[in-house]
């Protein structure tokens, strides 16, 4: 798990977000995962974020390249 370019464990995620964002609980947190990660792991990350008091979580995806005809 990374916050910006800093790697943290899932257990460190909530406290680190609280440290960085303080009481800005309305800050939107963006979660991006690659195709190799399973859904349960993504949900665990979101659970840690919510547990730290941040409720605005958005999932980011990469759009597949389309071929033009």
KEVO-485616 format. One record per atom (N, C-alpha, C): residue number from 1; residue in three letters; chain; atom name; x, y, z. Coordinates in steps of 0.02 Angstrom, whole numbers, always signed. Layout:
BEGIN
{k = NUM	r = ala	c = A	a = CA	x = X	y = Y	z = Z}
...
END
This chain:
BEGIN
{k = 1	r = unk	c = A	a = N	x = +43	y = -59	z = +0}
{k = 1	r = unk	c = A	a = CA	x = +0	y = +0	z = +0}
{k = 1	r = unk	c = A	a = C	x = +45	y = +61	z = +0}
{k = 2	r = unk	c = A	a = N	x = +27	y = +110	z = -41}
{k = 2	r = unk	c = A	a = CA	x = +65	y = +172	z = -45}
{k = 2	r = unk	c = A	a = C	x = +21	y = +232	z = -30}
{k = 3	r = unk	c = A	a = N	x = +49	y = +281	z = +5}
{k = 3	r = unk	c = A	a = CA	x = +19	y = +347	z = +11}
{k = 3	r = unk	c = A	a = C	x = +66	y = +392	z = -28}
{k = 4	r = unk	c = A	a = N	x = +40	y = +418	z = -83}
{k = 4	r = unk	c = A	a = CA	x = +83	y = +454	z = -131}
{k = 4	r = unk	c = A	a = C	x = +138	y = +405	z = -153}
{k = 5	r = unk	c = A	a = N	x = +201	y = +419	z = -138}
{k = 5	r = unk	c = A	a = CA	x = +256	y = +375	z = -158}
{k = 5	r = unk	c = A	a = C	x = +286	y = +338	z = -98}
{k = 6	r = unk	c = A	a = N	x = +254	y = +342	z = -40}
{k = 6	r = unk	c = A	a = CA	x = +280	y = +311	z = +20}
{k = 6	r = unk	c = A	a = C	x = +243	y = +246	z = +35}
{k = 7	r = unk	c = A	a = N	x = +281	y = +192	z = +40}
{k = 7	r = unk	c = A	a = CA	x = +250	y = +128	z = +55}
{k = 7	r = unk	c = A	a = C	x = +236	y = +121	z = +129}
{k = 8	r = unk	c = A	a = N	x = +176	y = +97	z = +146}
{k = 8	r = unk	c = A	a = CA	x = +156	y = +85	z = +215}
{k = 8	r = unk	c = A	a = C	x = +121	y = +17	z = +218}
{k = 9	r = unk	c = A	a = N	x = +119	y = -12	z = +277}
{k = 9	r = unk	c = A	a = CA	x = +80	y = -73	z = +286}
{k = 9	r = unk	c = A	a = C	x = +6	y = -54	z = +292}
{k = 10	r = unk	c = A	a = N	x = -37	y = -102	z = +284}
{k = 10	r = unk	c = A	a = CA	x = -108	y = -88	z = +291}
{k = 10	r = unk	c = A	a = C	x = -123	y = -64	z = +362}
{k = 11	r = unk	c = A	a = N	x = -88	y = -93	z = +411}
{k = 11	r = unk	c = A	a = CA	x = -98	y = -73	z = +481}
{k = 11	r = unk	c = A	a = C	x = -76	y = -1	z = +494}
{k = 12	r = unk	c = A	a = N	x = -27	y = +23	z = +456}
{k = 12	r = unk	c = A	a = CA	x = -3	y = +92	z = +463}
{k = 12	r = unk	c = A	a = C	x = -45	y = +143	z = +425}
{k = 13	r = unk	c = A	a = N	x = -87	y = +119	z = +380}
{k = 13	r = unk	c = A	a = CA	x = -124	y = +163	z = +335}
{k = 13	r = unk	c = A	a = C	x = -167	y = +214	z = +371}
{k = 14	r = unk	c = A	a = N	x = -210	y = +192	z = +416}
{k = 14	r = unk	c = A	a = CA	x = -254	y = +238	z = +452}
{k = 14	r = unk	c = A	a = C	x = -216	y = +291	z = +491}
{k = 15	r = unk	c = A	a = N	x = -170	y = +270	z = +535}
{k = 15	r = unk	c = A	a = CA	x = -132	y = +319	z = +574}
{k = 15	r = unk	c = A	a = C	x = -92	y = +367	z = +530}
{k = 16	r = unk	c = A	a = N	x = -65	y = +342	z = +474}
{k = 16	r = unk	c = A	a = CA	x = -26	y = +386	z = +430}
{k = 16	r = unk	c = A	a = C	x = -71	y = +438	z = +397}
{k = 17	r = unk	c = A	a = N	x = -130	y = +417	z = +374}
{k = 17	r = unk	c = A	a = CA	x = -177	y = +464	z = +345}
{k = 17	r = unk	c = A	a = C	x = -198	y = +517	z = +396}
{k = 18	r = unk	c = A	a = N	x = -210	y = +495	z = +458}
{k = 18	r = unk	c = A	a = CA	x = -228	y = +542	z = +511}
{k = 18	r = unk	c = A	a = C	x = -171	y = +592	z = +523}
{k = 19	r = unk	c = A	a = N	x = -110	y = +567	z = +521}
{k = 19	r = unk	c = A	a = CA	x = -52	y = +610	z = +531}
{k = 19	r = unk	c = A	a = C	x = -45	y = +662	z = +476}
{k = 20	r = unk	c = A	a = N	x = -55	y = +640	z = +415}
{k = 20	r = unk	c = A	a = CA	x = -47	y = +684	z = +357}
{k = 20	r = unk	c = A	a = C	x = -106	y = +734	z = +351}
{k = 21	r = unk	c = A	a = N	x = -167	y = +709	z = +361}
{k = 21	r = unk	c = A	a = CA	x = -226	y = +750	z = +348}
{k = 21	r = unk	c = A	a = C	x = -257	y = +781	z = +411}
{k = 22	r = unk	c = A	a = N	x = -236	y = +758	z = +469}
{k = 22	r = unk	c = A	a = CA	x = -263	y = +786	z = +531}
{k = 22	r = unk	c = A	a = C	x = -338	y = +777	z = +536}
{k = 23	r = unk	c = A	a = N	x = -373	y = +831	z = +550}
{k = 23	r = unk	c = A	a = CA	x = -446	y = +828	z = +559}
{k = 23	r = unk	c = A	a = C	x = -484	y = +841	z = +495}
{k = 24	r = unk	c = A	a = N	x = -451	y = +840	z = +439}
{k = 24	r = unk	c = A	a = CA	x = -485	y = +851	z = +374}
{k = 24	r = unk	c = A	a = C	x = -519	y = +786	z = +352}
{k = 25	r = unk	c = A	a = N	x = -568	y = +764	z = +391}
{k = 25	r = unk	c = A	a = CA	x = -601	y = +700	z = +379}
{k = 25	r = unk	c = A	a = C	x = -644	y = +701	z = +315}
{k = 26	r = unk	c = A	a = N	x = -658	y = +759	z = +288}
{k = 26	r = unk	c = A	a = CA	x = -698	y = +765	z = +226}
{k = 26	r = unk	c = A	a = C	x = -655	y = +758	z = +163}
{k = 27	r = unk	c = A	a = N	x = -590	y = +749	z = +172}
{k = 27	r = unk	c = A	a = CA	x = -545	y = +741	z = +115}
{k = 27	r = unk	c = A	a = C	x = -561	y = +677	z = +78}
{k = 28	r = unk	c = A	a = N	x = -566	y = +682	z = +12}
{k = 28	r = unk	c = A	a = CA	x = -578	y = +622	z = -29}
{k = 28	r = unk	c = A	a = C	x = -513	y = +583	z = -36}
{k = 29	r = unk	c = A	a = N	x = -516	y = +520	z = -21}
{k = 29	r = unk	c = A	a = CA	x = -459	y = +474	z = -26}
{k = 29	r = unk	c = A	a = C	x = -469	y = +432	z = -89}
{k = 30	r = unk	c = A	a = N	x = -420	y = +433	z = -133}
{k = 30	r = unk	c = A	a = CA	x = -424	y = +394	z = -194}
{k = 30	r = unk	c = A	a = C	x = -385	y = +329	z = -186}
{k = 31	r = unk	c = A	a = N	x = -416	y = +274	z = -205}
{k = 31	r = unk	c = A	a = CA	x = -385	y = +208	z = -201}
{k = 31	r = unk	c = A	a = C	x = -378	y = +181	z = -272}
{k = 32	r = unk	c = A	a = N	x = -316	y = +162	z = -288}
{k = 32	r = unk	c = A	a = CA	x = -303	y = +133	z = -354}
{k = 32	r = unk	c = A	a = C	x = -268	y = +67	z = -343}
{k = 33	r = unk	c = A	a = N	x = -292	y = +15	z = -376}
{k = 33	r = unk	c = A	a = CA	x = -261	y = -51	z = -371}
{k = 33	r = unk	c = A	a = C	x = -248	y = -78	z = -440}
{k = 34	r = unk	c = A	a = N	x = -198	y = -120	z = -446}
{k = 34	r = unk	c = A	a = CA	x = -187	y = -150	z = -511}
{k = 34	r = unk	c = A	a = C	x = -228	y = -213	z = -519}
{k = 35	r = unk	c = A	a = N	x = -226	y = -243	z = -577}
{k = 35	r = unk	c = A	a = CA	x = -269	y = -301	z = -591}
{k = 35	r = unk	c = A	a = C	x = -248	y = -363	z = -553}
{k = 36	r = unk	c = A	a = N	x = -189	y = -364	z = -524}
{k = 36	r = unk	c = A	a = CA	x = -165	y = -423	z = -488}
{k = 36	r = unk	c = A	a = C	x = -192	y = -427	z = -416}
{k = 37	r = unk	c = A	a = N	x = -219	y = -373	z = -389}
{k = 37	r = unk	c = A	a = CA	x = -242	y = -373	z = -320}
{k = 37	r = unk	c = A	a = C	x = -314	y = -400	z = -317}
{k = 38	r = unk	c = A	a = N	x = -329	y = -438	z = -265}
{k = 38	r = unk	c = A	a = CA	x = -396	y = -465	z = -260}
{k = 38	r = unk	c = A	a = C	x = -443	y = -417	z = -224}
{k = 39	r = unk	c = A	a = N	x = -507	y = -427	z = -235}
{k = 39	r = unk	c = A	a = CA	x = -559	y = -383	z = -209}
{k = 39	r = unk	c = A	a = C	x = -557	y = -378	z = -133}
{k = 40	r = unk	c = A	a = N	x = -543	y = -433	z = -99}
{k = 40	r = unk	c = A	a = CA	x = -540	y = -433	z = -26}
{k = 40	r = unk	c = A	a = C	x = -487	y = -386	z = +0}
{k = 41	r = unk	c = A	a = N	x = -431	y = -383	z = -33}
{k = 41	r = unk	c = A	a = CA	x = -376	y = -339	z = -12}
{k = 41	r = unk	c = A	a = C	x = -397	y = -266	z = -21}
{k = 42	r = unk	c = A	a = N	x = -430	y = -251	z = -77}
{k = 42	r = unk	c = A	a = CA	x = -455	y = -183	z = -88}
{k = 42	r = unk	c = A	a = C	x = -504	y = -164	z = -33}
{k = 43	r = unk	c = A	a = N	x = -549	y = -209	z = -16}
{k = 43	r = unk	c = A	a = CA	x = -598	y = -195	z = +37}
{k = 43	r = unk	c = A	a = C	x = -564	y = -185	z = +105}
{k = 44	r = unk	c = A	a = N	x = -511	y = -222	z = +117}
{k = 44	r = unk	c = A	a = CA	x = -474	y = -213	z = +180}
{k = 44	r = unk	c = A	a = C	x = -443	y = -143	z = +183}
{k = 45	r = unk	c = A	a = N	x = -414	y = -120	z = +128}
{k = 45	r = unk	c = A	a = CA	x = -386	y = -53	z = +125}
{k = 45	r = unk	c = A	a = C	x = -440	y = -1	z = +138}
{k = 46	r = unk	c = A	a = N	x = -497	y = -8	z = +105}
{k = 46	r = unk	c = A	a = CA	x = -552	y = +39	z = +114}
{k = 46	r = unk	c = A	a = C	x = -577	y = +37	z = +186}
{k = 47	r = unk	c = A	a = N	x = -580	y = -22	z = +216}
{k = 47	r = unk	c = A	a = CA	x = -599	y = -29	z = +286}
{k = 47	r = unk	c = A	a = C	x = -552	y = +8	z = +333}
{k = 48	r = unk	c = A	a = N	x = -488	y = +5	z = +319}
{k = 48	r = unk	c = A	a = CA	x = -438	y = +41	z = +361}
{k = 48	r = unk	c = A	a = C	x = -447	y = +116	z = +354}
{k = 49	r = unk	c = A	a = N	x = -461	y = +139	z = +293}
{k = 49	r = unk	c = A	a = CA	x = -471	y = +210	z = +281}
{k = 49	r = unk	c = A	a = C	x = -534	y = +233	z = +319}
{k = 50	r = unk	c = A	a = N	x = -588	y = +195	z = +312}
{k = 50	r = unk	c = A	a = CA	x = -650	y = +212	z = +348}
{k = 50	r = unk	c = A	a = C	x = -640	y = +210	z = +423}
{k = 51	r = unk	c = A	a = N	x = -603	y = +161	z = +447}
{k = 51	r = unk	c = A	a = CA	x = -590	y = +154	z = +519}
{k = 51	r = unk	c = A	a = C	x = -551	y = +213	z = +547}
{k = 52	r = unk	c = A	a = N	x = -513	y = +247	z = +504}
{k = 52	r = unk	c = A	a = CA	x = -476	y = +306	z = +526}
{k = 52	r = unk	c = A	a = C	x = -519	y = +369	z = +524}
{k = 53	r = unk	c = A	a = N	x = -582	y = +361	z = +504}
{k = 53	r = unk	c = A	a = CA	x = -628	y = +417	z = +505}
{k = 53	r = unk	c = A	a = C	x = -640	y = +452	z = +438}
{k = 54	r = unk	c = A	a = N	x = -609	y = +426	z = +385}
{k = 54	r = unk	c = A	a = CA	x = -617	y = +455	z = +319}
{k = 54	r = unk	c = A	a = C	x = -671	y = +416	z = +281}
{k = 55	r = unk	c = A	a = N	x = -724	y = +450	z = +263}
{k = 55	r = unk	c = A	a = CA	x = -781	y = +416	z = +232}
{k = 55	r = unk	c = A	a = C	x = -788	y = +429	z = +157}
{k = 56	r = unk	c = A	a = N	x = -751	y = +476	z = +131}
{k = 56	r = unk	c = A	a = CA	x = -755	y = +491	z = +60}
{k = 56	r = unk	c = A	a = C	x = -698	y = +454	z = +24}
{k = 57	r = unk	c = A	a = N	x = -714	y = +394	z = +1}
{k = 57	r = unk	c = A	a = CA	x = -664	y = +352	z = -32}
{k = 57	r = unk	c = A	a = C	x = -688	y = +340	z = -104}
{k = 58	r = unk	c = A	a = N	x = -644	y = +351	z = -151}
{k = 58	r = unk	c = A	a = CA	x = -660	y = +340	z = -222}
{k = 58	r = unk	c = A	a = C	x = -611	y = +290	z = -251}
{k = 59	r = unk	c = A	a = N	x = -636	y = +246	z = -293}
{k = 59	r = unk	c = A	a = CA	x = -594	y = +197	z = -327}
{k = 59	r = unk	c = A	a = C	x = -575	y = +224	z = -396}
{k = 60	r = unk	c = A	a = N	x = -512	y = +219	z = -413}
{k = 60	r = unk	c = A	a = CA	x = -488	y = +241	z = -478}
{k = 60	r = unk	c = A	a = C	x = -473	y = +179	z = -520}
{k = 61	r = unk	c = A	a = N	x = -490	y = +183	z = -584}
{k = 61	r = unk	c = A	a = CA	x = -474	y = +129	z = -630}
{k = 61	r = unk	c = A	a = C	x = -440	y = +157	z = -691}
{k = 62	r = unk	c = A	a = N	x = -401	y = +116	z = -723}
{k = 62	r = unk	c = A	a = CA	x = -371	y = +134	z = -787}
{k = 62	r = unk	c = A	a = C	x = -420	y = +113	z = -841}
{k = 63	r = unk	c = A	a = N	x = -434	y = +158	z = -886}
{k = 63	r = unk	c = A	a = CA	x = -479	y = +142	z = -942}
{k = 63	r = unk	c = A	a = C	x = -440	y = +103	z = -995}
{k = 64	r = unk	c = A	a = N	x = -470	y = +51	z = -1021}
{k = 64	r = unk	c = A	a = CA	x = -435	y = +13	z = -1074}
{k = 64	r = unk	c = A	a = C	x = -429	y = +57	z = -1137}
{k = 65	r = unk	c = A	a = N	x = -374	y = +46	z = -1171}
{k = 65	r = unk	c = A	a = CA	x = -362	y = +82	z = -1234}
{k = 65	r = unk	c = A	a = C	x = -412	y = +58	z = -1286}
{k = 66	r = unk	c = A	a = N	x = -442	y = +103	z = -1321}
{k = 66	r = unk	c = A	a = CA	x = -489	y = +83	z = -1374}
{k = 66	r = unk	c = A	a = C	x = -455	y = +95	z = -1441}
{k = 67	r = unk	c = A	a = N	x = -471	y = +52	z = -1487}
{k = 67	r = unk	c = A	a = CA	x = -443	y = +61	z = -1554}
{k = 67	r = unk	c = A	a = C	x = -495	y = +98	z = -1596}
{k = 68	r = unk	c = A	a = N	x = -471	y = +145	z = -1633}
{k = 68	r = unk	c = A	a = CA	x = -516	y = +184	z = -1677}
{k = 68	r = unk	c = A	a = C	x = -518	y = +151	z = -1745}
{k = 69	r = unk	c = A	a = N	x = -575	y = +153	z = -1773}
{k = 69	r = unk	c = A	a = CA	x = -583	y = +124	z = -1840}
{k = 69	r = unk	c = A	a = C	x = -586	y = +177	z = -1892}
END
